[in-house]
């Protein structure tokens, strides 16, 4: 299993590190906000309840691809994963959340994929960069939406 060509993308998120971690580990909710994920199911959990083994099915336009990732984490700042089964030869990645303020974080995602089938190098690199950027921006929108909903619930009703 050879994974190379790691892609990295960072963005600032208007949500706390804890909210970022909560959003990214609510795996069953991925199909609600992650445009290419059709299905996500937690198969096994860590003792603290966070998903450990998760099965995904993603829509790759030409066909649907299934893969299973195994996760490790350091709450609330880091989540790492590696593939353990599926149609893709290998996937390794991580999210790192850094506190920039009380309700502001930097999210950095790193990921390397070995597809298991040939795609021309320049096309593959562009596809991987765009896919990573899109997934991080979709995560950002989901985390910010959850943070806004949480803030709205905390505000006292006006009289």
N, C-alpha and C positions, 0 to 999 in steps of 0.2 A: 504494500500500500504506500504509494508515494504522493504526498501532498506538498505542492510548491506553489509559488506565485501568490503569496498572501496579499489580500487587499485590505486596506484600512480606510475607515471613514469616521469622522468625528463631527458632532454637532452639539450646540448648546440647547438645553431643554428647560422650559419654564416649569419645572417640577423638582421636588426634592429627590435626593439619591434614593431614599426609601420608596418613593412613589415610582421612580424609574425601575427599581428592582422588582417591585410588586407587579408592575405592568408587564415586564419582560418574562416573568415567571408564571403568569396566568396563561399557560400554554393553550388550554381549551378555548380561550377567547381569541386566539390568533386569526381564525377565519373571519371574525367580525371586522378586523382592521388591516389585516395583511393581505393585500389584493391577490397574490398568487396562491395562497394556502387555501385549499378546499376542505381539508380535514386535519384536525390535531387531536390526538388522544393520549393521555398520560397512562402508560402501562405499568409504571412502578414509581413509588415516591420515596424520598429521603425521610428519615425519622422526623424531621421538622415539618413535613407536609409538602415541601417543594418537589416538583416533578423531577424524577431521576432519569427515567427512560420514556421518551415521547415519540410516537409515530406520527408522521406527516404524510400528506398527499398534496403535491403542488401541481398547478396547471402550468405547463411549459408551452402553451399555445399549440404545439404539434401533438403533444401527448401528456398524460398525467404521470408523474413520477412519485414513487413511494420511497421514503427513507426513515430510519429510526436513529435518533440521537440520544446519547447518554450525557447527562449534565452533572457538573459539580459546581459548587458555589461557596462564596465567602460573603455572607449577608452583611450589609446590603450593597457592597461595592463591586462584586465580581461574579460573573457567570461564565463558565467554560463548557464547551461541548465537543464531542467527537461522534462520528457515525459508527454504528454497530451492526446495521443491516440495511438492506434496501437496494434500489436501482442505481445509486451513485457509488462509485468506488470508494471515495473517502471524503469526509468533511471534518475540518477542525476549526474551532473559532472561539471567540470570547467577547464579552461586553465588559467594559470597565466604566464605572460611574464615579465621577469626581465632583465634590461639592464646590460650587462657585458662590453660593449664597444660601440663605435659608430655604428658598424655594426655586433654586436654579442650579442645574448640574450640567456637566459635560459628559456626553455618552460617546465612547469610542468602541467601535466594533471592528474586530479583526477576523478575517475568515479566509481559509484556503480550501479549495475544492479540487478533487481529482474526479472528473466526470466518469471515466471508465470507457469513454468513446472519444474519437478524434474530432476536434473542432479546430480550424485554423487559428494559430496563435494570436494574431492581432484581433480577430473577431471574438475569440474566447475572452481575452483580457478586457475588451470593451463591455461584453455581456456581463462579466463578473463584476466589474466596477459599477455599472449601472444598476445591477440587481442589488448589490450591497448598499449603495447610496439610497435606492428606493426603499429597501427594507428598513434602514435606519430612520429615514424621514417619516415612514409610516408608523414606526415605533414612537417617534417623537410626538406625532400628532395624537396618538393614543394615550401616551403618558400625560401630555398637557391637557387633554380632554378629561382624563380621570382626575387630575389635580384640580381643574376648574370645578368639576362636579363636587369634589370633596370640599372645596372652599365654599361653594354655594350652600352646601348642607350645613356648614358651620355658622354661616351668617344668621344673626337673629332676624326674625321677620319684622318689617317696618310696621309701625302702628299708624 
